[in-house]
Amino acid sequence: MEKIRILIIEDNDDIRESTAEILGLANYEVFQALNGKQGIELAIKHIPDIILCDIMMPELDGYGVLHLLSKRDDTALIPFIFITAKTDRAEIRKGIEMGADDYLTKPFDDIELLNAIESRLKKKERQTKIYSENLTQMTNLFQDSHGLDELKKSFDERKIKLMKKKQVIYYEGDTANAIYLILSGSVKTTKMTDEGKELMTGVFQAEDYFGITSLFTGREYKETAEVLEDATLCSVPREVIDQLLYKYPDVANKFIKILAQNIVNHEEQLLQLAYFSVRKRMAEVLIKLHTKHPDNQGFEISRENLASMAGMAIETVSRILSDFKEEGLIDRNASKIIILDMTRLQKLKN
């Protein structure tokens, strides 16, 4: 049976060698790198099953290592654990938002190390299962189609990407070079006003496409796309989409319908911002989110994202949610919201 490969990137000889010794005794195959640059070279050469990486290093720091490896298809999905002497929450949060899976704070003991490794490996195994299930799901999405068979094939041939909450997929102004299909999780799109205020322009769930408007109206993305809940995505390049649109009318028809619905949604949002009271706008936002989570288990969303969707201040969001809870319209626990009285919420919206 082939051993699980672990790459340690650490400039401190004592820590690197002692960690390698522990992992070797646990029957892992271990590779060691003295700095970030050497770590990237070894990662590309050996494609390890998991990477342990120090943050503060010469040549290239841990953030740089994670950033560069995440850009490559062959290394982007390798579980990545930061080893850090820092306990500052901002530094740790920065690593997690960049896509790191976990972190170990120095000094760590043998049990902490092995538990972190085993936890990440189990998660990777689950992700592999998700990958297989999503391929089946994609087949179901495109059943009974003609030109859409070619569209499905185009997505099948692309690698499925697993992205973590708060990871940015593309920024407003980036070159619009692909459209995306969500297989699981959710994504939000936002625009910045001239005053520097963020306005949420859309929330997309499983089976939704996004990036279409930008692809068809110019060479740059018109919005920023960010992962709202851990998501699996698939993308197809602009040139492939152009060929499919030219060749197959049913593909063009599918995207025309999506664009038309996007226009309707944006027009409704503008009308709400112009004419609805803040209570009506919040009711509308909550109803929309509920329709995407119809299992009555509620949905999680931050006050910041609610404020962006409704076009109001965070303080106003907090006040309205508190009022809605007192009125028995919703139940709220931290960032999770459950609709208790949809009928009254609908009346309030109307």
Number of C-alpha atoms within 10 A of each C-alpha: 3 6 10 13 17 23 24 27 30 28 19 12 12 10 15 19 14 12 21 20 14 17 19 13 9 10 12 16 17 19 17 20 20 17 23 26 18 15 25 21 12 18 24 13 9 13 17 20 21 22 23 25 29 26 25 18 18 13 11 16 18 26 20 15 21 25 15 13 19 18 11 11 12 13 20 18 20 22 20 25 25 23 23 21 14 14 11 9 9 10 12 19 12 12 22 20 14 18 24 22 17 18 19 21 16 13 10 14 12 11 10 12 18 14 11 15 21 11 11 19 17 11 13 17 11 11 15 12 11 16 18 10 12 18 15 11 14 18 13 11 14 16 11 8 13 13 16 20 15 15 19 17 13 17 20 16 11 13 14 20 17 19 22 21 18 18 19 18 14 16 18 17 13 13 15 23 17 19 18 18 21 23 26 19 20 22 26 22 25 22 19 13 9 7 6 8 14 17 20 23 20 19 20 19 20 16 16 15 18 24 22 20 20 20 21 15 11 11 14 17 23 21 23 20 26 21 21 24 19 16 20 22 25 20 22 19 16 16 10 12 20 13 10 18 17 10 12 15 13 15 20 18 12 12 16 14 11 17 16 11 12 17 13 12 13 13 12 12 21 13 11 19 17 9 10 16 12 17 19 20 22 27 24 22 16 23 17 12 18 19 10 15 15 11 9 12 12 19 18 17 15 14 18 16 18 21 21 21 25 25 22 18 14 17 11 15 22 15 12 16 20 15 14 20 17 11 12 13 19 20 18 17 8 9 10 13 22 19 23 16 13 15 11 14 21 14 10 14 19 10
